[in-house]
Amino acid sequence: MKCEVINVGTELLLGQSINTNARDIGLKLAAAGLDCYCQTTVGDNLERIAAAIKTALTRADAIILTGGLGSTDDDLTRDAVAAALHLPLQPVPALEKLIRAKLRDFAPTATDKTMRQALLPAGAIAIKPTLGTAAGFVVEHKGRLIAATPGVPAEMNRMLEADIIPRLRVGSASGAVILSRILKIYGLREIEIENQIQDIIDAQTNPTLAPLIMRGSVAIRISAKAPDVDSALAIIADTQDALRERLGDYIFAIDTEEMESEVGKLLVAQDLSLATAESITGGLIGDRITNVAGSSAYYAGGVIAYDNEIKQRLLDVCPQTLLSHGAVSAPTAEEMAIGARTALGTDLAIAVTGIAGPDGGSAEKPVGLVYFALATAESIVCSNRTFHGDRNDIRFKTSQYALNMLRLYLLDRARRGGASA
């Protein structure tokens, strides 16, 4: 069954609201084995919504609309469905009763606008609301199903799961699921990944592969269609193993896992503690680490040393180092890491210092230049990178690189048999 989604709301087009419904509907349709070939976003305009519905009817077996079912003048979805299908709007007595009951305590006199929510296209079946007064509905048209839900995410998700998807699955002959796994990759560009796995991409049938650009990394989505979840996982497994063999440690996480959670697992497995010393990131690395539940088992804390005086006083950075090399330099990063490890009494410490911009750069030290240092009991490792983007991009990329530096060290240490930190 081919499904199409129409997201209604001018606020979505203007970027004033993040369209999480589009993501949620896509995920739920895939999990139900229903193909979603197209998603459209349209503003609060009767003619344009109706036109989107008519277009969708030419290529989809089912249409799901979300948004535009409230009581204000710009809530036009029910009117647009009626117009597109050439159906009149008719009052639904059960909905009128439900709406009046919901409003009785705080709005004893329901206005005509409020009661518009009890009007549905002729022949439509109402989906009762639980959170508010806006009902969803489904209506059949020439063998196709048109379903509409409010834009409120919680209400939309409930109606989709409890009513709409079960109806669609009954009408679908596939009885399948579509399952995806996301392999997250750091350290390779998209074109470099494709060059390494081109033969696997060329041979794809089921599962299929698709590269994705994510914040601070690249990913490969592996999608399989199968009669059930276990069968889909089995189909994915061989391709996932082939990608792991080809890309190795560049793959740092799967699905919802992030770099910080992978670092945490490695620290726990090796019973190591960590401290951070941050200048350019202002605590972002520590924030990401502590977003992982249980991070208190390995993360002692960090020093945000933005000012040079703090670098000297709390991290024991030598004044001469700052004078001779500057705050953004390899020697300063190294002394920050050593100072954090000493001050907090940890096995490891990572330090970052750089220029986030937009000001402060020079020909010798441009905006985006960052120095990293990892201090252990046996060594101090330093590197530098120059990142591009705005201030927030540079700070996030710095945190991602620092965490990956830790991850790679810990992987290597594990392979060496857990040599002393």
N, C-alpha and C positions, 0 to 999 in steps of 0.2 A: 504494500500500500504506500502510495506516494502522498506525503503530507506537505503542506505549506503553512508557514506561520506569518501572520500579519500583526506587527506590534504597533499599536495606536497611541499617539501622544506627541504633541509638538515639543514637549520638554525633552523627549528622547532625541529628536532631530537637532535641537539646540545644544545638546550636551549638558543640560541642566540636571538630568537624572541618568544614572547608570542603568543600562538595560540588562539587569540580571535575569529577567524573565526569558530573554532570548536564549541565554546559556542554559537555564534550568529546563526549558521545554526541549531543547536539543538533546540534553543528556537523558531526559526521561523517555523521549521517543526512541532514542537509540537503544536504551536498556530494554525497551519493549519490542525491539526488532522492527520498528517502523521507520521507514526512510523519510528523512526531511531533506528535500532537494532545494528549498528556497526559503529565505526569510526576508520579509519586507518591513520597513519602518515607514509609517505615514503619519502626517500631522492631523490635528483635529479639524478636518475639513470633510464635509459630507460627500461631496463629489469625488474627492480623491480616495477616500476610504472605499466607497462603492466601486470605483474603477479598479482598485487593487483587488477587491473580492472577485470582480468579473474576470480579471486576468488570471487569478489563481484558479478559477473554475475551469479554465481551458487546459490546465496542465496537472492538476492535483486531484487525488481521490478524496482528500479531506483537508479542510482549512481550519486552522485554530487562530482566532483573534484574541488578543489580550489588551485590555485598557479601553477606556471610553464608555463605561457602563454606569457611571455615576448619575447624579441628579442635576449637574450644572449644564449650562447652555452648550459647552464644548464637549459634552459627553454624547457622541454621535454614532457609536458603533451599532446600536440596535436599529437606528434609523437607516444607516448605510446598508446593513444586511437586508432589511426589508426592501429598500430601494433596488438593490442589486438583484434580488430574487423576485421582484415585482409582487411583493406580499404586503398586505396591510398590517399595521400595528394594532394589536388587540389587547385589552386589559386581561390580566390573569387574576381572578378573584383570590386564589390562595396566596399569591404574592402580595396583593393589596392588604390582606389580613395580616400577613407576616410583617410587612413593613410598618403598619400601624402599631402592631404589638411591640416592635423594637423601639419605636419612637415615643411610645406612650409616656415613659418616665421623664424624658428630657425634652420632648417636642410634642406636646399633646395635640397640636393642630398641624397635621402634615400638609405641606403646601402642594400645589399642583406639580411643581418641579420635582419634589421628592417622590410623588406618586408616579411620575414618568417611569420610574424603575420597575413598575408593575406592568408596563407595556412590553410585549414581545411580538416578533413576527408571527403571523398566523401559522399554527401548526407546530410551533417551537415547544420543546419540553424544557421547563425551568430547572436550573440547578440551584437549590436553595443556598443563600449565603449564611455563613456562620459568624463572620466578624463584623460585617456592616449590613447595609440594606441593598447593596447592588447584587442582583442575581446573575448567574451565568445562564447559558442556554445552549441547546443543540437543536438543529433543524436539518432535515434531509431535503435535498434538491436534486432531482434527476439522478439518483443513485450516489450522490456525493453527500458527505456530512460536513456541515458548518457548525463549529463550536465557538462560543465566545465566553471569556472569563473576565472578571475585573482585573485591573492592573496591579492591585495590591499583591505583592509576591506570595505572602502566606495563603491568601484566599485562592490565588491562581494555582499554586502548587497543590492545594487540597482538592480543588475541582478537577484538575488534570489527572491526579492519581486515582481519586475515588470514582470518577464518573466518565471522563472523556477517553482516557487511554483504554479502560476496559471495553468501551463501545468500539473503539478503533480496532482492538485486537480481535473482537468477534468478527469484524468485517474483513480482517486480513487473513489471507490464506497461508502466510509464511510460517506462523507459529515459531518465529525465530527471535534471537536476541542479537544485538550488535554491541560488541564489547571492545573497548579501547584500552591500551596501555600507553602511557607517555614516558619515554626515556629521555631524561634531562642530561644535557651535555654541556660541559664547560671546557674552554680552551681551544675549540675548533670553530671556524666560521662555517656557515651553511654550505658554501660551495666546497669547502674542504671535506665536510662530512659526505656530501653527495659523491665526490670523487672516490672516497674510500668504500662506499657501499653501492656504487652504481649498478653492479651486477645483481644485487639483491633487489634494488628498486625495479630494474628491468624485468625481473622474474615474478613480480608480485601479481597475485590474483586474489586469493583469500588466504591470509590477511593482506590488507593494503597498507602502504606506508605513506606518510605525509610529513614533511619538515615543518616545524613551527618556530617562529621567533618569539622568545619569551624575555621577560625583563632579566637582564644579566646572564642569559644563557640561550642555547638553542635546544630544540627538542625534536624527537621523532615520535609521531603517533602511529601505533600499530593497531589497526582495526580489523576485527574478524566478525563474520556473521555465521551463526551456528544455531542448532536447535535449542541449545541450553547453555548456561554459563560455563559449565565444566568443559563442554566441547569447544567453546570459544577460547577458553584459556589454553586448552591443549593445542589449538591451531596457532595461537600467538606464541607459545613457548619456544618452538623451533626457531622462529624468526628472531625472537628476543635473544636467544642464545647465540645466534649467528652475528647479531649486531654487537653483543657484548664481546665476542671473540675478536671482532674487527676493530672496535673502538676502545676497548679496554677501560683504563681508568678515566678516560674522558667522560664516561657515563658516571654521573655522581648521584642520581636519585631516580626514583620511579613514581609516577602519578603525583600525589599531593605532597610527597616528601620534598624537603628543601635542603640546601647545603648545610644549614646550621644543625638540622636534626641528624644528618649523616655524620658530621663532626662529633656530635654528642655521643652517638653510638660507639664510635671508635675510641673516644676518650674513656667511656665506661668499660669497654671490652679490655682496655689496656690499663685500667685503674690509674689514670693520669689526671692531674689537676691543671687548670688553665687560668691565666690572668690576661688582661688586655691593657694596652696603653694607646689611647686614641687622641689624635689631634684633629686631622681633617674631618673625620667622621663624627666627632662630637658625641660618642656613645652609641652610635648605630650598631657597631659590631656586638657590643654587650647587650643591646636591646634584642637583636636577632637571636643571640645565644639563649637569653633568658625567656624568649618566647616559647622555648621548648620545655614541656613539662618534665620535671626531674633534673633540670640543669644545675640545681644546687649541689648535686652529687659530684660535679666536676668543675664548675665555674666558681672561682673564689671571688672574683670581682674585677673592677678595672679602674683606671685613672684617666679622666678626661683632661689632658694636658694641653689646652689650647694656647695658653700664654707661656712664653719662654720661662718666666719665673717659676711657674708650676712644674715645668719640665725639670728645672734644676732642683727645686725644693722637694718634690715628691718622688721624682724618678732618678734623681742623682745624675742628671745630664750635666756634663762638664761645661762651665761657662765658655771655656776656650773652644770647645767643639762648636758651640753655637756661633761664636765670634768668627771662627775660621771657615766653617762650612755652611752655616745657616741652619735654620730650623728644618728646612726641607732638604735633607741630605741623608746619605747612607750612614755616616757616623752617628748622627742624631737618632735615627731610627733604631740603630743597634743599641745605643745606650738607653733609649726608652724601654726597649724590650728587656734588657738585662735588669734595669731598675725596677720594672714591674714585677719580674720574676722574683727578685730579691725582696722587694717590699711586701709582696703578698704571699711569699713562701710557697710558690707553686712549681710544678714540674716543668711547665711550658709557659711562655708568654709571647703574645704577638703584638707588634706595635706598627702604627701607621702614621705617617706625616706627609702632607702634600698641600697642593693649591687647588681649592675647589672652584675659585673664580666667583663672579666673572672678572674681578680685578685681582691684582697681585702677581700676575705673571710677568715674565721677561723672556728675552731671546734665549737665555741660558736655562731658565727654569719656567717653562710655559705653564699656563693654566691646564690642569689635568695631570701634572706630574706628581706621582706618589711614590714614596719609598716605604718598603715593607721589611720588617725584621722579625725573625722567629728565633727566640732564645730557648735553648734546652740546657741540660746539665753538661752536655758534651760539646756543644757548638753554638754558633750564632750564624744564621743564614740571612742574607739580605738580597733584595731584588728591587727593581723599580719598573713602573709602567706609566705610560701617558694615556689617559682616558679622554674621550671626547663626549660632548653633551653639555647640558646645563648643570648648574650646581648640584641639584638633587641626583641627576644621572651619575655624575662623577663620584659623589659620596656613596651611592649604592654600589656602583661598580668596584669601588675600593673595598667595601665590606665583602663583596662576593669573592674578589681575588684573595683577600686575606683569609677567608674561611677555606677557600680551596687550597691555599698554601698549607694550612693546617691539615686538611684532609689528605693531601698527597704525602706529607711527612708521616702521618699516622699509618697510612697504607704501607709505605715503605718500611716503617718500623716494625709493623706486624709481620711482614715478610722476612725481616731479618731476625725474627724470633723474639720480638719485644725487647730489643737492646735497651740499655738504660737511657732514660730521657735526658 
